[in-house]
Amino acid sequence: MGGDGGGGARGRHTSHCRHGARSRRPVGVTTAIFTGSSWFLRRSRVRAADPVVVANKKAARQRVEELRKQQKQQERRRTAVIWGSVVAALLVIAGVVTFSIVRDVQGRPKLDAVKSYKVSQGHVTTPVKYEVAPPAGGEHDPVWLNCGTYTEPVRNENAVHSMEHGAVWVTYRSDLPKGDVDKLTAAMPDTYAVLSPVKDLKAPVVASAWGKQLQLTGAADPRLDAFIKEYRQGPGTPEPGAACTGGTDGTTAGTPMDAPQ
């Protein structure tokens, strides 16, 4: 009995040892915890880090960082390209506009021959003796001349009132060829312009505005268009924007606008 009991114990011990040898306990960490009245120990299991997994995670993080850097560089390059394109386009536009302005200014006829006159204002109901023919301003009739094209001479006093409102008055010799008259008619703006014939002008065509006048060589003189652009509703207009219609369309029934002999 005793022998069997001892053998059984040894057998159980041997079996337990072999079982313990086969089982690998995980690495543990023991932590002391104080509950307020006593201490007790807690053992937690910690698995050993796998070197391959750690290396893979590190490589993955590095790859992500590299991709982020590449993405930021690409975004910076795209931004630089976009802004560069915008700046280049603006420079091209500015260059074209500047070239157009310079070409327009250089190609525009000079108006050095324009004469300036100091003229008075005021309404009168009697004929006015003007110092310049055709007049370039001064006292005038209370009723303005309707802007437009006339085939007969018009009254000075009414035409001067229209110039006070900003109209340009273009006059031509009565014997000007019809083809030239047609050219003048085509050159007139839709409003704030008066075209009419005058007997015995000093020049084939004369352009007048308030306080300004220019003698032209004919209907094809390029300075006519420049004069109209410069002085129609120009800075010297006493009443810019005032009516150019609703006045009178009278002709030589009153005082004919003939140049003095």
Secondary structure as GFF3:
##gff-version 3
##sequence-region A 1 261
A	DSSP	alpha_helix	2	22	.	.	.	ID=ss1
A	DSSP	beta_strand	28	34	.	.	.	ID=ss2
A	DSSP	beta_strand	39	45	.	.	.	ID=ss3
A	DSSP	alpha_helix	51	107	.	.	.	ID=ss4
A	DSSP	beta_strand	115	116	.	.	.	ID=ss5
A	DSSP	beta_strand	148	149	.	.	.	ID=ss6
A	DSSP	alpha_helix	156	164	.	.	.	ID=ss7
A	DSSP	beta_strand	168	173	.	.	.	ID=ss8
A	DSSP	alpha_helix	178	187	.	.	.	ID=ss9
A	DSSP	beta_strand	193	198	.	.	.	ID=ss10
A	DSSP	beta_strand	205	209	.	.	.	ID=ss11
A	DSSP	beta_strand	212	216	.	.	.	ID=ss12
A	DSSP	alpha_helix	223	231	.	.	.	ID=ss13
###
